[in-house]
Amino acid sequence: MSKKSTLAILLALASSAAAAHPQAGGAHVHGFLDGFAHPFTGLDHLLAMVAVGIWSVRQPNAKWLPATFIGMVLVGVLTGVAGLTIPGLETGIALTVATMGVLIALAARLPAAVGVSMVGVFAVLHGNAHGHELPAAASAFGLLLVSAVLVHGGRMLGRVSPALALKVSGAAIAATGVMLAATV
C-alpha cells in the first residue's frame, strides 16, 4: 500500500460525522486553521471532496470539475454567511456523498455540462453548511484551501488506483452516504 493510500485511509478513519451544519448550534467565529481543519472532522465533507476528485479523473473536460467545485463551495459559503437556509441541507449533503460513490462505483461518465452542474450544486450545499458554521473570512480561506487539497488528493488517488479498487471504494462511499442520510 502506498503512503498516499495509507494517508487517505487514516484521514477517513479519523473523521466523524460533521457538526458543521446550522442545526448543530449556530454560528461560531473561527480562524484560518479552524476552516482548514473542519473537513477532516466530518466524514461527509471529507468523502465528498475526495470523491469529487476521484470521479473527475475519468470525466470529459475533467480539468473544470475541481475548479468548479472550489468556486461553488465559495458561493455556498457566501450564501450561508448571508443567512440563506437550504431546506433538507443535511440530507442533501449526505446524498451528495452517496451519489458521488455510486458514480465512482459504476465508473459513470457524464457529459461535461451535466458533471460540472452537478458538482457545482453539490459544492453549494457543502459550502452553505460551512458558511453557517464558520462565517469568518479567515475560516473560509482555510476551508477553500483544504477543499482544493482534498479534491486534488482524490484526483491523485483516481489516477493511481486500480479500477476495481476505485469501484469498491465508490461502493463504500455510496454506502456511507446512505448511512449518513439515514441518520439525519
C-alpha atoms as one frame of an Amber mdcrd trajectory, in Angstrom:
protein
   0.000   0.000   0.000   1.404   3.416  -0.937   1.932   6.261   1.514  -0.810
   8.237  -0.241  -3.311   5.413   0.151  -2.356   4.941   3.787  -2.804   8.659
   4.466  -6.204   8.685   2.775  -7.368   5.707   4.833  -6.097   7.229   8.086
  -7.855  10.515   7.354 -11.111   8.708   6.617 -10.882   6.646   9.799 -10.073
   9.697  11.922 -13.153  11.534  10.721 -16.547  11.577  12.340 -19.946  12.884
  11.328 -19.793  16.629  10.793 -21.167  19.096  13.300 -20.664  21.870  10.778
 -24.227  22.491   9.962 -26.723  25.111  11.041 -28.676  22.659  13.160 -25.559
  21.953  15.222 -25.922  25.025  17.394 -25.456  28.145  15.308 -22.544  30.131
  14.028 -19.204  30.442  15.749 -16.367  32.690  14.665 -13.177  30.806  13.887
  -9.930  31.470  12.091  -7.991  30.031   9.181  -6.906  26.848  10.973 -10.460
  26.081  12.064 -11.644  26.326   8.467  -8.681  24.269   7.284  -9.267  21.519
   9.858 -13.029  21.434   9.515 -13.431  18.967   6.593 -11.291  16.455   8.500
 -13.825  16.465  11.351 -16.746  15.376   9.192 -16.841  12.199   7.182 -19.499
  13.631   4.857 -17.366  16.570   3.780 -14.124  14.627   3.615 -15.635  11.876
   1.453 -17.454  14.299  -0.829 -14.310  16.285  -1.603 -12.117  13.242  -2.176
 -14.878  11.582  -4.224 -15.218  14.607  -6.495 -11.502  14.343  -7.184 -11.590
  10.596  -7.820 -14.605  10.818 -10.115 -13.323  13.848 -12.017 -10.291  11.973
 -13.335 -12.439   9.884 -15.670 -14.700  12.666 -16.912 -14.670  14.666 -20.145
 -13.234  18.131 -19.538 -12.211  16.977 -16.064  -9.935  19.953 -15.606 -13.027
  22.098 -14.929 -14.554  19.916 -12.234 -12.124  20.694  -9.370 -12.194  24.425
 -10.118 -15.983  24.350 -10.326 -16.211  22.553  -7.003 -13.934  25.019  -5.201
 -15.576  28.065  -6.777 -19.051  26.850  -5.913 -18.008  25.987  -2.346 -17.163
  29.686  -2.065 -20.596  30.610  -3.451 -22.165  28.250  -0.922 -20.136  29.741
   1.935 -21.317  33.205   0.935 -24.948  32.050   0.899 -24.512  30.560   4.362
 -22.867  33.700   5.703 -25.741  35.719   4.207 -28.168  33.558   6.187 -29.706
  31.529   3.347 -31.079  28.330   4.812 -31.403  25.429   2.402 -34.230  23.062
   3.376 -33.041  19.488   3.865 -29.404  20.580   3.868 -28.137  17.680   5.996
 -29.917  15.083   3.881 -28.760  16.802   0.702 -25.143  16.726   1.851 -25.361
  13.030   2.727 -26.933  12.297  -0.645 -24.071  14.088  -2.428 -21.727  11.571
  -0.814 -23.954   8.659  -1.855 -24.293   9.964  -5.406 -20.566  10.503  -5.855
 -19.925   6.996  -4.522 -22.394   5.467  -6.994 -20.818   7.388  -9.881 -17.370
   6.116  -8.892 -18.590   2.534  -8.345 -20.243   2.471 -11.762 -17.353   4.299
 -13.436 -20.076   6.572 -14.808 -19.139   9.172 -17.364 -21.431  12.137 -17.755
 -21.497  14.882 -20.366 -19.245  17.729 -19.266 -22.088  20.205 -18.706 -24.008
  17.717 -16.556 -20.922  16.865 -14.486 -19.996  20.490 -13.927 -23.572  21.425
 -12.993 -23.932  18.503 -10.599 -20.604  19.114  -8.886 -21.468  22.813  -8.622
 -24.768  22.119  -6.877 -23.106  19.636  -4.516 -20.441  22.206  -3.663 -23.031
  24.889  -2.882 -24.656  22.548  -0.353 -21.356  21.804   1.373 -20.295  25.452
   1.272 -23.625  26.659   2.642 -23.275  24.424   5.693 -19.768  25.723   6.303
 -20.864  29.320   5.791 -23.365  28.955   8.613 -20.834  27.365  10.948 -17.647
  29.220  10.003 -18.675  32.666   8.727 -15.333  34.448   9.234 -13.345  35.207
   6.093 -10.216  33.594   7.531 -12.003  30.301   8.153 -13.474  30.401   4.633
  -9.978  30.715   3.178  -8.841  27.740   5.258 -11.835  25.734   4.089 -11.214
  26.591   0.435  -7.540  25.681   0.667  -8.135  22.297   2.281 -11.014  21.618
  -0.117  -8.621  22.129  -3.019  -6.078  19.832  -1.369  -8.679  17.103  -0.782
 -10.083  17.298  -4.312  -6.537  17.176  -5.713  -5.743  14.234  -3.398  -8.819
  12.462  -4.745  -7.603  13.104  -8.282  -4.245  11.565  -7.401  -5.991   8.501
  -5.939  -8.144   8.265  -9.044  -5.074   8.257 -11.255  -3.006   5.663  -9.383
  -5.624   3.251  -8.040  -6.657   0.143  -9.974 -10.143   0.311 -11.489 -11.510
  -2.431  -9.235 -10.222  -0.669  -6.113 -11.927   2.526  -7.250 -15.217   0.712
  -7.846 -15.085  -0.916  -4.408 -14.170   2.429  -2.840 -17.062   4.056  -4.666
 -19.448   1.443  -3.310 -18.144   2.058   0.221 -18.521   5.823  -0.219 -22.077
   5.328  -1.521 -22.974   3.084   1.429 -21.548   5.645   3.843 -23.607   8.383
   2.208 -26.780   6.299   2.549 -25.997   5.619   6.220 -25.377   9.323   6.814
 -28.688  10.196   5.143 -30.489   7.620   7.297 -29.131   9.189  10.487 -30.084
  12.786   9.678
